[in-house]
Amino acid sequence: MSHYGDLSMGGQKSMFALIQNLDRDRFELFAVVPFAGELSENLESVGCKVFFMPLLPLKPKHYFQQIHNIASLVRIIRNNHISIVHPDHERDAFIAGLACKFTKAKMVWHVRLTRKVGTDKLTFSLSDEVIGIAEDVRNRFEGMASLDRKYVTIYNGVDCDVFSPSDKAAMKAKLGLEPDKLIITYAGQYKRGKGLMDLIGAANLIGHGNYKFLLIGKPESDDFLAEMKNAIIEANVEQRIKIMPFQSDIQNWFAASDIVVLPSHEGTEGMGRVLFEAMACGTAVIGTNISGVRQAISHDTGLLVAEKSPKALADAIFKLMTDIDLRQSMGIMGRQRALTHFDIKNHAINVESIYEQLIRDEK
């Protein structure tokens, strides 16, 4: 189940990558998404049957729709003889867990964020298995009954054949970037918790130089996008920062980048998928020292900095800008770390083992 209908965010990219790599000789796949669009088209292209359902916030005004959703899920489960229901959003996991109680299906809740929400205790109790994408996710459920039995950490996966190193100068030329400019890239949603204002502040502190910031993504709201643009103008860094829409070939942009930065605030990330996507492309990374992210980056693959600190970001960026040997070393080690810890094939095998155990237990 996907709470969103596009493929621009990490959770949906992770879910789709998992579906692509599950063994079709052993598993028949279905999906529930909120509307037809990019995600549903891609799911159908890999043989996944798609159902559409308005997956709404858990608010009183949506009470009757949520009852209808539970009933619809029960019908889908029964009519298609579904054994496992696998949501990755808190709201959907709660609804799916209730639906599973009216069937023999088991629920696997795939938790992608470290911050707590009000329904955690109930949703955890409704789950048959809980997968966290980082060790820090476990802290979210500390003290809950059956934690040791239900919870397992499985790092997110990236396709290391698609996300792979290439000649940076050639890739810059292919993408129309100036080959002599140092490229510093952010990719993800434009929202406050992602630390974009800190990154704009860091660009101001670094000052003039032969570099360019690329901000690639999708705004959470038009208001925040306008606030970002105003901050860029006020900091007088219009010539150093380029705002771009989401790119479907983001692997090429990571391969062309000299540094990839994720300046998120605590609670915004589960692990920060863009970091190990960039690592797989052989690019040095910088992330904030927050839950999850600190497990994605090792000391030899990138730099960790304090959150909400434009100066700390600026210092780290400047360090990698001016030390080409360090950048290249981190890129090489990052590729190795991605292959060892974040390869999508290993991720899929680990998830399959969860499915099989639940099915065995049912028998």
N, C-alpha and C positions, 0 to 999 in steps of 0.2 A: 504494500500500500504506500502510495506517495501522496503527501499532503499538497504538493505543488505539481503543476502540469508542464513545466518547462525543464530544460536541461542546463540552465545557467548556474545553478548553485551546487555546492559540493555534495550535499546529501543525495540529490537526484543523480548526479554523476556517479557517485559511489554505488547506488542501488542498481543503476543500469549496467555498470561494469560487472557487478556481481552476477546479474541475470545473464549477461553474455557468456560468463565463464562457468556457470553451473552445468553439470553433466546432464544433457538432455536424454540420455539413455536411461537415466535413473529418476529424473524429475520432470514432470509436466508443469508448465508455468502459466500463471494467470496474474493479472495486475488490476488494481483499483486505483484510478486517478480522478481528480476533480473535473477535468474538462479535456476535450480533444485538443491536441497541439503537438509541439515538438516531441515531448516525452512519449506520448501515446503512439505517434508515428514510428519512432525508433523502436519501441517495444514490439509493435506489430511486425516490424521489419525483421525481427529476430525470432518470430514465431510465438510470441506471447499474446494470448487472448486478453483483451482489455475491457474492463467494465468502467462506467463513468458514474460518479457519485459526488454530490456537493459536500466536501469534507470541511465543515465549518468550525469556528471557535466554540468552545464549551460555554455558551452563554444562555441565559434563560430565554432570550428571544428565538434561539435555535432549538428549543427543547423538542418540539414536535418533529422537526427535520432529523434530529439525532435519533429519535425513536424509529423513524422511518429508515434511517441508515442502518441501524442495528438489524431491523427486520430484513432489509435488502441483503445485508451481509450473510445473515443466516441462510437465506435462499440460495445465494451464490455458493456458499460452502456446501450445502446439501446437494444442490443440483449438479455440481461439478466434482463431488466426492473429494473435496479438498482436505488434506491432512494437516497442513501447516499454514498459519496466517502470520505474515511477517511485516508489521508496520515499523516505521522509523521516526514517527513524530508523536509527541506526547498526547495530543488530542485524539489522533487516530488509534493509538495503542489502547487508550481507555475504551473507545467505542468497539474496537476489534475484540478486546478482552471480554467485554460483556456479550458480544455476539457468539464467541467461542463457547461460552458457558451453556448455550442452547444447542450445541452440536458436539461432536467428538473431536473436533479440530483442536490442535494445540497452538498457542501463540508464542512467537519469538519476538520480543521487543528489542529492536536495534537502536541503542541510545547513542546519539551523536553529540550531545552537549553535556557539559559538566555542571551547569547550574541546576538548582532544584526548582521544581514547580509544585503547585499545591496538590496536584493529583498523584504525585509520585508513589505514595504509600499504597493507595488503592490500585493503581495500575501495576505496580510491582506484584501485588498479591494476585492479580488476574493473569499474570504472565507465567508461562511454563518454563521459559528460559529468557535471560536478559543478556544481550551482547553489548558490551561497551567498547567504543573504538579507541580508548586510551585507559591506562591504569587509573588516572584521576577520576574517571567516570564512576568507578566503584565507590568513591567517597560520597557521592550523591545519595547512596542507599545505605550508608553505614548505620548499623543497628537494626535493620529490618530483618524480619524472620526469613530463614531459608536463604540468606545472602550467599553463603558458601556453596550451597547446592545449585542455586539458580543462575548465579552471575559468572560470566567469563569475559575476558578481554580478548578481542580479535582486532588487531590494527586494520584500518582501512587499506584497501588495495588500489594500486595503480597499474595500468597496462604498460609495463616497461619496454614493450616493443613499439608502442605508439609514442610514449614519452621517453625519448632517447636523445643522446647528445648529437649535435651536428656542428659543422664549422660555423662559428658565430658570425664571422664577417660575411660569409655567403648567405646565411639566413637573414641577417640584417638587410642585405641587398635585395633579397627576395621579397621581404616585407616592406621595402621602400624606406628603410631607416638609414640614417647616415652612418656609414661603416666605421667612422672614426669616433663617434659619440659613445660614451658609456651609457648603457641603458639600464635603468632601475625600474622594476615593474611591480605594481600591485595588481592583483586580480581577485575579484569577489564582489559581493554586494556593496553598494555605497550606502552605508549607514553609520551612525555615530559610534556604535560599539566596535566597529572595525578599525577605529583609530585613524581615520582619514584626515581629520583635522590635525592630529599629531604629525602625520606625514607631510602635510602642507607646511606646518611650522618648521619641520626639519629641513625642507627644501629652502626655506627662507634663511635658516641659520647656516647652511652650507655655503650659500652665496653663489657667485658666478663660477662657471667652469664648463668644461666640454662634456656635458652629460645631459640626459633627458629622463624625466620621470614619466612613465606611462601608467595611467590609472585605467584599468580595463574592467568593465563590469556593468552592473545594472542598478539603478537607483531604487532604494526602498520607497522613496517618495520624491515628487517634484520639488517639494519644499527643501529637503535636505540637499538635493542636487544644486539648487539655487544657492543655498548656504555655502556649499563647497566652492562654487564658482566665485562667489563674493569674497570668500577667504583667500582664494588664489589671487584675485585682483588686489585686495588690501595688502597682501604680503609681497606684491610686485614680483610674482614668480610665473606670470603667464607664459613667458618664453621657455620656462624650464619644465612645465607640467602640461601634459596632453591628456585630456579626458576622452576615452574611447568606449564604444559599446562592447558588449560581450562578444568574444571571438570564438567561433566554433573550432578553429584550429589553434587553440590556446597553447598546445604543445610547441608549436613553431615560435610563438612569442616568448615562451620560457627558454627555449633553446637559443634564441637570439639575445636574450637578456644577459647582462653581466651580473646582476644582483636581483633577487626577488625578495620583496619585503612584505611581511604580514604584521601590522602594528596593532593587533586586536587587543581589546580590554578583557579582563577576567569575566568568564561566563559566556562569552560570545562564541567561542570555538569548542569543539570536541577535541580536535587535534590539529586542524589547519591543513586540509588536503592539499592546498596549493603549494605548501612547503615541500612535501615529498614528491609532488608532480615536478616541481622545479629541480629537486635533487636528481630525479630520474633523468632529467635533461642535462645533467652535469653542470648545474648553475648553483653558485653560492647563495645562501639564504640568510635572512635576518628575521627573527621573530621576537615577540614580547615574552617575557618570562612569566607565563600564565599557565593554568592547568591545561594539560593536553599538549599544548605547543612545546613545552619544555621536554616532552618525550619524543616529539618528532625530530628535533634538532639535537645533534651531538656536538661536542666541542670541536670536532674536526670537520664538520659539514656546514657550520654556520655560526652566527652570533646570536645570543639571547640578550635582550635589553629590558630595562624597566618599562612597564606599561605607562601610558599617559605622559610620556616624557619626550617631547620633541628634541631636546638636547641629546638624550641618550641615543635616540634614533639617528640624529645627525652625526654623532661621533662614530657610531658603528658603520654607517654608510660611508663616511669619509675614510675610515680605516680600510674598508674593502676597495674603495675607489682608488686609493693610493698604493695599494699593495697587490700587484698583479699576481705574484707568486702565491700569496695566501688565497686569493680568489680561485685560482686554478686548482690549487690543492684541495680546497673545500669542494669544488665542483667534482673532482675525481672521486673523493671520498663519499660525497653525497650520492653519486650514482651507485656506488657499491652498497651504501646503506639502504637505498631504495630497493635494490635487487634482493638484499638479505631480509629486510623487515617488511616491505610494503608491496611486494609483487602480488598482483591480483589473482594469479593462479593459486598461490598458497592461501590467500584470503578465502577464495571460493571453496577450497578443500576443507578448510577449518569450519566454514559455515555448513557445508554438507554433512560434516560429522555431527553437528548439533541436530540437524534435521533427522538423520538416521537414528540417533540415540532416542529422540522423542518418539519416532515411529516404532522402534523396538520396544520401548517402555509401554506403549499403548497395546501392543500385541501380547 
